[in-house]
């Protein structure tokens, strides 16, 4: 019996590899996104803690610290805005990667369906050929036994 060989197997293998690479890229991007979101939260938490600490102090000592805090807060807010912009960029890249991964996965699944269909047709054809060989063998065997039987009678 012949072995099943599909012409598009190499394309399917490439798509499987491409899907794996896209998944890895997406995971790396998600890790970067989580890290950027964590940094934003940390910077906001730092500001909240400083405000809370300043609010605890008496009014006379609080004024100088509030002035220093306001200068620091402007710098920190700029950093937070940059981090939020980075987060938005990473989120858009994530959506693009998800769309790319989805397209590759869809293409791979359609190739796998085609392969399964081709293999089923191949197996069906092989079964027909095997049945044909069995039928021919039975016919030859029957004809041989008829000839032997006819030869024995003469």
C-alpha positions in Angstrom: 0.0 0.0 0.0 1.3 3.5 -0.9 2.0 6.0 1.7 -0.1 9.2 1.9 1.8 12.2 0.6 0.1 15.6 0.5 1.4 18.3 -1.8 0.6 21.1 0.6 2.2 19.5 3.7 5.1 21.9 3.6 2.8 24.9 3.6 0.9 23.5 6.5 4.2 22.9 8.4 5.2 26.5 7.7 1.9 27.8 8.9 2.1 25.8 12.1 5.6 27.2 12.8 4.3 30.7 11.9 1.5 30.3 14.4 3.8 29.3 17.1 6.1 32.3 16.5 3.1 34.6 16.5 2.0 33.2 19.8 5.4 33.7 21.3 5.5 37.3 20.0 2.0 37.9 21.5 3.1 36.6 24.8 6.2 38.8 24.8 4.0 41.8 24.0 1.6 41.0 26.7 4.5 40.8 29.2 5.7 44.2 28.1 2.1 45.6 28.4 1.7 44.2 31.9 5.1 45.6 32.9 4.1 49.1 31.6 0.7 48.9 33.4 2.5 47.9 36.6 4.9 50.9 36.3 2.0 53.3 35.8 0.3 51.9 38.9 3.5 52.1 40.9 4.0 55.7 39.9 0.5 56.6 40.9 0.8 54.7 44.1 4.0 56.7 44.9 2.1 60.0 44.4 -0.7 58.8 46.6 1.6 57.7 49.4 3.4 61.1 49.3 0.1 63.0 49.4 -1.1 60.8 52.3 2.2 61.4 54.2 2.0 65.1 53.7 -1.6 65.2 54.8 -0.7 63.6 58.1 1.8 66.4 59.0 1.0 69.7 60.7 0.1 72.7 58.6 3.4 74.6 59.3 5.7 71.8 58.2 3.4 70.8 55.4 3.8 73.9 53.3 7.4 73.4 52.3 6.8 69.7 51.6 3.8 70.6 49.5 5.8 72.9 47.3 8.5 70.3 46.8 5.8 67.7 46.1 4.1 69.9 43.4 7.5 70.1 41.6 8.0 66.4 41.9 4.4 65.7 40.9 4.8 67.5 37.6 7.8 65.4 36.7 6.1 62.3 37.9 2.9 63.1 35.9 5.0 63.5 32.7 6.4 60.0 33.4 3.0 58.6 34.0 1.7 60.2 30.7 4.7 58.6 28.8 4.0 55.3 30.4 0.3 55.5 29.6 1.2 56.4 26.0 3.5 53.4 25.9 0.7 51.2 27.3 -1.7 52.4 24.6 0.9 51.7 21.9 1.4 48.2 23.3 -2.3 47.6 23.4 -2.7 48.5 19.7 0.3 46.3 18.9 -1.4 43.5 20.9 -4.6 43.9 18.9 -2.6 43.7 15.6 -0.8 40.6 16.8 -4.1 39.0 17.8 -5.5 39.7 14.4 -2.4 38.3 12.7 -2.5 35.2 14.9 -6.2 34.7 14.2 -5.6 34.9 10.4 -2.7 32.4 10.5 -4.8 30.1 12.7 -7.8 30.3 10.4 -5.5 29.5 7.4 -3.9 26.6 9.2 -7.2 25.1 10.2 -8.5 25.3 6.6 -5.3 23.6 5.4 -5.8 20.9 8.0 -9.4 20.4 6.8 -8.1 20.1 3.2 -5.5 17.6 4.4 -8.0 15.5 6.3 -10.3 15.5 3.2 -7.4 14.5 0.9 -6.3 11.7 3.3 -9.9 10.4 3.4 -10.1 10.4 -0.4 -6.7 8.7 -0.5 -7.7 6.0 1.9 -11.0 5.4 0.1 -9.1 5.1 -3.2 -6.6 2.7 -1.6 -9.5 0.6 -0.2 -11.1 0.5 -3.7 -7.7 -0.7 -5.2 -7.3 -3.3 -2.5 -10.9 -4.5 -3.1 -10.2 -4.6 -6.9 -7.1 -6.7 -6.3 -9.0 -9.1 -4.0 -11.8 -9.4 -6.6 -9.2 -10.1 -9.4 -7.6 -12.7 -7.1 -10.9 -14.3 -6.4 -11.8 -14.3 -10.1 -8.5 -15.9 -11.0 -8.8 -18.5 -8.3 -12.3 -19.3 -9.3 -11.3 -19.6 -13.0 -8.3 -21.7 -12.1 -10.5 -24.1 -10.1 -13.0 -24.3 -13.0 -10.1 -25.1 -15.4 -8.7 -27.7 -13.0 -12.2 -29.2 -12.5 -12.8 -29.2 -16.3 -9.4 -30.6 -16.9 -10.0 -33.4 -14.4 -13.2 -34.3 -16.1 -11.7 -34.7 -19.5 
